[in-house]
Amino acid sequence: MTNSRSKTPNLTRRGALKGLAVGTAAAALPFGAFAQQKQITLRWWSPQGSPAQVEAYKFQIAKFEALNPGIKVVFEASSDEGYAAQLAAAFSSGQVPDIVTHLPSFSVASYYSKGLVEPFDDVIKAIGADDFYPGANDVFKAPDGRYIGTGIGNSAANMLWLRKDLMQKAGITKAPETWDELRAAAQSMQGGGIYGAPLPYGRNSMTSLVFIGFIHQAGGQVFTPDLQVAIDSPETRKALEFYGSMRKLCPPGAANYSWGESLTAFVSGATATGLYAGRVLANVVKQNPSIADQITCVTYPTISKDVAPWTFNDFPSVFIPAQSKNKEAAKAFAAFLFNPEGYIKQLLAAPGHVLPVLKSIGSNPQYLEDPIIKKYNAEVQLMSSAAAGGFNLGYESKKHKSNAKGGEVVASGAIATLVQRVVLNGDNVDAALSDTAKTIEGIMKS
Amino acid sequence: MTTLSQASSVSMRAEQTRLERRYAHLGLLLIAPTVLIFSAVIVYPLISAIYMSLFSIFTPTLEGKWVGVDNYVQLLSASEFWWSLLNNLIWTVGTLTLQIVFGIGMALVLHQNIWFRSLARSLILFPYFISTVVAVLVWKWLFNDLYGILNHLMMSAGLIDMPIDYLGDMPNAMISVILVGAWKYFPFVVIAVLARLQSIPDQLYEAAKIDGAGAVARFFDVTLPQLREVLVVIVMLRAIWDFKEFDLIFLLTGGGPIISTQTLPLMVYKEAFALNQLGMASAYAVVMMAIMLFFMIVYIRKTREKSA
């Protein structure tokens, strides 16, 4: 029952000659010119598909198509909760998109380890390796030394968002730095139809990703640096205890919350604090301008001041599936996505949410002059620096090896189930943690 | 003379046999497309699923290795399978019962001479025709803890102090899923029952009235027995469809909280696309089919016995 389609395609003599001819032509031509050789349709998938972002994508597509008359690009929106299943089906059927953007780096690493992703070194070279912020591509370096993709942006996904007006009303003079301070602040701001926080307790990837942050904020880790499962630890127990104590400060529906619900809860003013990336800025300005002057953000508090903040950066990526039949055209398009005019438009479709990875864009007046970036300059700067030092399950710390199973661990829902069992169901912590550790060990061995 | 008639009889038999053979061949030829299509869309996928269930397969690459019946052993020894099966049965029985009760009730109402009967008959089909995704989105907004109309009305009326978590708490989540399922699919029962109601002879009701039967007695002694055959079919079809329902439950609760509303189809999806274990997912699908088959055989036998 082995399908080696992605590894050893059936190569006929005619096919090989054709491939050689196409490959030679592609190598001799810059990416932009290659596409003119034949009619091609590129399928582009991304889970970032807000209307403003889709508009920016359309702009980039139109520009690219104008320069490459032989290529048509079709954008297809995916979702944060659905992309894993969609890609699994796409890979197994061979009907893959030609380019995928905004997936977390750990998912790309998982796919690359199975031979499903095309190396990306030449695209990074075409974009300009020196223009990336230092270390921006480290997370995309595979154990074989090749790059599996690159970042299309940075994100600081677990910033603590605060309402200055509510803090003032509650007599809170400074942003919480520790969990105790956060709980006390949320408690004192809760009331009058406003809840303290919109933490997710749903059976979804947000709960898993956010809770991984809490484990680190307690000083723990999910894996040791050499990737042994280390989730069954006193730090995880403390994280579960704190996370459980926050339940009564969250809306009743938080047991079903994912990214969208959590964001809306803060933006609409239903919660006094929020946990999200920079999309809060644009959404508040557009949907609830009455609180636009009152919001700010800080890095999420930790168990004590001795533990450094741990920012979750999913390192939104660009990569090309190995099964794509139009790899060269896809590479040309991938490089074109970083063209300043279109890239800035894309970043400003959700200002502060996806942060630039190129130095030339970060200092570009066109980017800096955006009203939201200007108004919330301090917040954007903080998110940028937090994201630059951020981590995720594929890259838990600078000491950790790259974890190619990170995507599968998140997709399995094992960590979200742990949270639900302990916090919502009141299960025995030891038993739940032991089961979770076993599940993750099983995934690591598979 | 005898020889001649014998020869003629033999010749006639031979002709008959040739004709029978030709008819038999024609029959085979005519039935062949059906058999081929049936094999392509039913037999092949079925055998393929059973075959895949004997392997451990990584979904994105379809690479795998032979594991024999290990998937079945693992599956049957997992508590998650038994919980999911229990949830599956609760969901199926719960939603099916409500569909039948609401469906018959509404069909009886729409069978009466009421104002705007035609309009009402059309509108009643609305939940059945609407896309499940749209229906779920609407219900999720109705159930929403912060902005949902249900919580808002109940709080305004002073019935509750805090919003109810309809989808993230048990037993609320299961009750909500069952209710939404009943709302979505009861029009199917209405259509089928209404059609049968219109063909019940009025003489039966007149005779019952003459015998002194009231409205309730007429329903139980005339209407219900007349609906028996159509209800047997409805229950069988809806039980099969509800047992394998995926989208409505997945979109409403995702199987949560924890695995409280997780049914077997959700387990198949989880194994195939979240855990990337296509072999195990096939094993779940095969077991699901076996369970459905078992219940259907029992159901059909019981209803036949009652009819006899």
HADDOCK unambig.tbl for C-alpha pairs under 7 A between the chains (distance, minus, plus):
assign (segid A and resid 1 and name CA) (segid B and resid 63 and name CA) 6.23 0.50 0.50
assign (segid A and resid 1 and name CA) (segid B and resid 64 and name CA) 5.37 0.50 0.50
assign (segid A and resid 1 and name CA) (segid B and resid 65 and name CA) 6.27 0.50 0.50
assign (segid A and resid 2 and name CA) (segid B and resid 62 and name CA) 6.46 0.50 0.50
assign (segid A and resid 2 and name CA) (segid B and resid 63 and name CA) 4.38 0.50 0.50
assign (segid A and resid 2 and name CA) (segid B and resid 64 and name CA) 5.61 0.50 0.50
assign (segid A and resid 3 and name CA) (segid B and resid 61 and name CA) 6.68 0.50 0.50
assign (segid A and resid 3 and name CA) (segid B and resid 62 and name CA) 5.53 0.50 0.50
assign (segid A and resid 3 and name CA) (segid B and resid 63 and name CA) 5.31 0.50 0.50
assign (segid A and resid 84 and name CA) (segid B and resid 274 and name CA) 6.84 0.50 0.50
assign (segid A and resid 85 and name CA) (segid B and resid 273 and name CA) 4.61 0.50 0.50
assign (segid A and resid 85 and name CA) (segid B and resid 274 and name CA) 6.18 0.50 0.50
assign (segid A and resid 88 and name CA) (segid B and resid 59 and name CA) 6.11 0.50 0.50
assign (segid A and resid 88 and name CA) (segid B and resid 60 and name CA) 4.58 0.50 0.50
assign (segid A and resid 88 and name CA) (segid B and resid 273 and name CA) 6.04 0.50 0.50
assign (segid A and resid 89 and name CA) (segid B and resid 60 and name CA) 6.57 0.50 0.50
assign (segid A and resid 91 and name CA) (segid B and resid 60 and name CA) 4.74 0.50 0.50
assign (segid A and resid 91 and name CA) (segid B and resid 61 and name CA) 6.47 0.50 0.50
assign (segid A and resid 92 and name CA) (segid B and resid 59 and name CA) 5.96 0.50 0.50
assign (segid A and resid 92 and name CA) (segid B and resid 60 and name CA) 4.45 0.50 0.50
assign (segid A and resid 92 and name CA) (segid B and resid 61 and name CA) 5.46 0.50 0.50
assign (segid A and resid 92 and name CA) (segid B and resid 62 and name CA) 5.90 0.50 0.50
assign (segid A and resid 203 and name CA) (segid B and resid 256 and name CA) 6.13 0.50 0.50
assign (segid A and resid 203 and name CA) (segid B and resid 257 and name CA) 6.78 0.50 0.50
assign (segid A and resid 203 and name CA) (segid B and resid 258 and name CA) 6.57 0.50 0.50
assign (segid A and resid 252 and name CA) (segid B and resid 145 and name CA) 6.32 0.50 0.50
assign (segid A and resid 252 and name CA) (segid B and resid 163 and name CA) 6.72 0.50 0.50
assign (segid A and resid 252 and name CA) (segid B and resid 164 and name CA) 6.78 0.50 0.50
assign (segid A and resid 252 and name CA) (segid B and resid 165 and name CA) 5.27 0.50 0.50
assign (segid A and resid 253 and name CA) (segid B and resid 145 and name CA) 5.35 0.50 0.50
assign (segid A and resid 253 and name CA) (segid B and resid 165 and name CA) 5.19 0.50 0.50
assign (segid A and resid 253 and name CA) (segid B and resid 168 and name CA) 6.24 0.50 0.50
assign (segid A and resid 255 and name CA) (segid B and resid 168 and name CA) 4.78 0.50 0.50
assign (segid A and resid 256 and name CA) (segid B and resid 167 and name CA) 6.88 0.50 0.50
assign (segid A and resid 256 and name CA) (segid B and resid 168 and name CA) 5.20 0.50 0.50
assign (segid A and resid 408 and name CA) (segid B and resid 275 and name CA) 6.70 0.50 0.50
assign (segid A and resid 411 and name CA) (segid B and resid 274 and name CA) 5.16 0.50 0.50
assign (segid A and resid 411 and name CA) (segid B and resid 275 and name CA) 6.85 0.50 0.50
assign (segid A and resid 412 and name CA) (segid B and resid 274 and name CA) 5.38 0.50 0.50
assign (segid A and resid 412 and name CA) (segid B and resid 275 and name CA) 5.38 0.50 0.50
assign (segid A and resid 417 and name CA) (segid B and resid 258 and name CA) 5.79 0.50 0.50
assign (segid A and resid 420 and name CA) (segid B and resid 257 and name CA) 6.94 0.50 0.50
assign (segid A and resid 420 and name CA) (segid B and resid 258 and name CA) 5.72 0.50 0.50
assign (segid A and resid 421 and name CA) (segid B and resid 258 and name CA) 6.45 0.50 0.50
